[in-house]
Amino acid sequence: MTEVIPLRLGTVNAYLLRGEDGSVLVDAGGPGAEARLESGLRQAGVQPAQLRLLLLTHGHFDHAGAAAYFQRLGVPVALHSADAGAMRPMTGKGLMGKLLLAVSGKLGDNSGLPAAVKLESLQSLETYGVEAAIVPLPGHTAGSVGVLLPDGALIAGDTFMNFVRPGPAHIAEDFAQMLASIDTLRGRGVTQVYPGHGKPFAPAF
């Protein structure tokens, strides 16, 4: 059985998936999150260098900013090739979209995203000791993915957010595609959504 352990990094969430044969970290917070991640992992009984994989749900700086730290420790990093390269700017509608675009441009590390494993080549995380399936969820970014566990828990990245109330993300590169991705989750037995921002919630679909 796989255990989901939330790691709170300010307004951003990372998640440790602890399986019988290994542990996988999903997302890595923003630049400077290394110390908090290290502390959270050790409290959960996992040394950072013992991670079998760091899986990035998408290529925004607030989820991938500390990825290079884990790569230096020898932890493989997985990212969909559609998001590989430079950190992707945050885009959305209206004034909020413009603000996020400006902020992400200033804070994002444009030196590139390390990715040793292409997520689109993975169907599950069993190779890394965790019983879980990779779920493509393009829309928030072109390469956004989620992780679905057998008990119905979904690590959703930023496809969903739960700041004031749970729902689809307020920002996306392609809103129509993101909503279409959410539609693909219907009937897949999702019982609990673990969003990239905010508290877990039970989905309404």
N, C-alpha and C positions, 0 to 999 in steps of 0.2 A: 504494500500500500504506500502511496505517496502522500507526504505531509506538506501542506502549504504554510509557510511561515512568512508573514508580512514583515518587511523591513521599512520603517517609516523614515523618509529622508526629507523632512520638511513637508512641502506640499506634494512631493512626488513619492510614489511607492515603488519599491523593488520587492521581489518575492523569491524566497529560497524554496526550492522543491527538493525535499529530502526523501529519497527512495531507499529501498533495501540494499541496493548495490551502488549507490553514489548520490551525489547532490549536484543540482543545476541551479544557477542563479539566473533569474529572469529580470533583465534591466539592471542598470548600474548607476542611476541617478545622474546629477549634473557634475560639472567640474568641481572638485573639492569635496566630493562625497566619500572619498576613499576611507577616511578614518571612521565615519559612521557605519559604513558597510562592513569594514573590518571588525568593528566592535559587535555589530549585530550578528555577523556570521559566527564569531567565536562564542557569543552567548548561546547560539543554537548548537554549539558543539562541532562546528565546521571551521577548519583553518582555511583562509582564502585560497592558498595554493592547492588545497585538496579538491577544489571544485572540479567537476568533470567537464563543465561547459558554462560559459556565459552566453545566454541567449538574449539578443536585443530585439524587442518587439517592433522597433522602428528606429529611424535614424535621426531623431531630434536630440539636441544637446542635453536636455534635462533627463533623458533616459540613457544616453550613451556617453555622457561626458567623462565618466571614470573608467571606460572600457579599456583604455590603454594600460591602466594600472594592472588589471588582471592579465592582460596579455604579457606584460613584463614578468609576471609570476609564472608564466607558462600555461595559463588557462586558455584553451581554445575559445575563440569568440565566433558566434554565429549571427549572421545578419543576412536578410534577403538582398540579393544583388541589385534589386531596383532601388534600394536605399544606400547602397555602398558608395564610397567616395567621400566627398565633403559632407559635413553635417547639413541636413536639409533645413531650409528656413521654415518657420512656422507661418502658415497662411490661413486666412479665414475671411469672414465677411465683415464689412463695415469698419467702424473705428477700432474695434477690438482686434480685427484682423491686421490692420495697419500697425497697431501698437506691437503686437506679437512679432510681426515681421521685422520691425526695427530692433526689438529686444533680442530676438534670436540671432540677428545679424551681428550684433555687438558682442553677445556672450558666447555664441557658438564657436567651437574650435574648428577652424577650417583646414586644419592640417590633414584631415581625412579620418575615416572610420576604419579601425582595424577589424578585419573579418577573415578568419582562417577557414570557416565553414559556411557554405552557402545554404541558407535556410530552405530554399526551394528544393534542395536535394534531400531534405529530411522529411519523413512522414511521421516519425515518432522520436521520442527521446530514450528509447529502450537501450540504445547503444551506450548511453551515458548513465545508465543505472536508474532511470526514472520512467515509470509507466505513465506516459502522456502522449497525446497526439498533437502535431502542429496543424493549426487551422489558418489558412490564408484569409486575411481580412483587409484587403486593399481599400483605400479611400482616405483615411486620415493621412497616410502617406502611401505612395505606390507600393511599397514593400511591407506594409504593416501585417503582422501575424499575431495570432493568439495561441495559447496552449490549453488544451482541453484534457482534463483528468477523467479517469473512469467513473469517479463518483459524481461527475457533473460540474465540478469546479472549473471555471474558465478564467485564466489569466488573460486579460483583454487588451493590455497596452492602453493606448489612448483612443480606441474605438468607442469606448464608453468612459464617462467621467461622472463623478458624484460629489460635486462641490456643494450645491444647495439641494438638489434632488438628482437621482440617477437618470441617465439618459445618454443618447449619442453625444459624441464629442462636439464642443462648440466651435472647433476649428478643424479644417480638413482641406487637403489639396483637391479632393473631389467628393463633395457631399453626397451626390447621387450614388456614386460607387460605394461609399461608406455605408449608406443605408441598404444598398443591395447586399453588401457583405453581412450586415446584421440579419437580413432575411434568411441567409444561408444557415444561420444558427438555429432556426426554428426546427423543432423535431429532433435535435441532436442531444436532448436530455440535459441541457444546461440548467443547473439548480442554483448556482451561486456565481456571481460575477465579481472578480477582483480587478478593479480598474487601476489605471496608472495614476489617477488622482482621486482622492476621496476614499470613503469606506466601502467595503464589500456590500453587495445587495443582491436580493433575489430578482431575477429578470421578470418582466411582465409578458414575455412571449412563450 
